[in-house]
Amino acid sequence: MSSSSHNNTVPSGWFEKQAFIFEEKRFFWMSVVMILQSCYASAAAGLILANGSNMTLLLTSAATAMACNAACIAQVSGKVCLITFYLSLIANSIFLFMFI
């Protein structure tokens, strides 16, 4: 009989720690990520529309938010969910600061 040992130690790197925490309570963090970045992206999209800006910015804002939501709904790895979440936050932060 072989026994499988489950290594439950927290990784040492910053991103690895976040991915580990995300995976431990995946469905809680998926809902938090989806709600947070969707609200943030909608604020950025609203400012883009209010300023009559380029549609490319609006499409980029919407695409990054939808990519993050799709990654969470498809239940890809925690690292992919976090990467798309951070990309969405970065892109939409740039748009928010451009129009504030």
Order of alpha helices (4+ residues) and beta strands (2+ residues): alpha-alpha-alpha-alpha
